[in-house]
């Protein structure tokens, strides 16, 4: 293998690891915020009758399943900490 290819591969691998870590942290943070929004029924203060209606807003357009998956990720990490 050419040394320059190994260097390129190593740099790309480091970027992949960095992005993956950021995504994982982002999922936990997003899950926490969604959990708080749901638990405290804060969506009602924004004019939504249900949490699901809030999730469906165009700016978010989360599927219910996705939101609850993120909430579960937060709960798992919260209890591990």
N, C-alpha and C positions, 0 to 999 in steps of 0.2 A: 504494500500500500504506500502511496506517495505521502511524504510527511505533510505537505500542504493540505491534502485531503483529510488527514487525521486532525489537523488543526481546525479546519472548517467544520468537521463533524463535531469536534469537542465544543466549539463555540456555539453551534446550533443546539447541541444537547443542553448546554447551560441556559440558553434562552428558553428552551422548552420547559426545563425545570422551573425557571423563574415565573413563566406565565402560568404553569400549572399551580404553583404555590399561590399566586395572586388570585387565580380562579377559585381555589379552595377557600381562601380567606374571604373572598367576595361572597361565596355561597353561604358561609356562616353568618356574615354580617347581614346579608339580604334576608336570610331566614329569621334572624333575630328581629329585624324591623317588621317583617310580615307577621311574626308571632305577636309582637307588641300591638300592632295595628288591629289584629283580630281579637286578641285577648281583652284589650281595653275598649273594643268597639269604636275605635277612633274613626273608622270609615264613615260612621254616621254623622260625625261633625263635618265631613266633606260632602255630605248630601247623598250618600249611598245607603240603601236600606239593608243590604247584606254585604258580607265580606266578598262573596262571589261576584256581586255587581261591581265592587271596587276593583277586583282582579281583572274584570273584563274591560275596564276603561281603556281607551285607545293607547294611551301613553304606556300602559303596562301590558295589556292583552296577555296576561298569564293564564294558562290553563289551570284549573283548580288543582289538578294532580301535581303540576310543577310547583305551585306555591306550597302545597302541603309537603312535598318532598324537601323543599328548602327549609321549611319549618322543622321537619324531622332532623335534618342535618344540624341545624342550630341546637335542637334539644339534645342530640347525642353529644355534641362537643361541649355544651353547657354542663352536662352531668359528668363528663370526663375531666373537666377542669377542676 
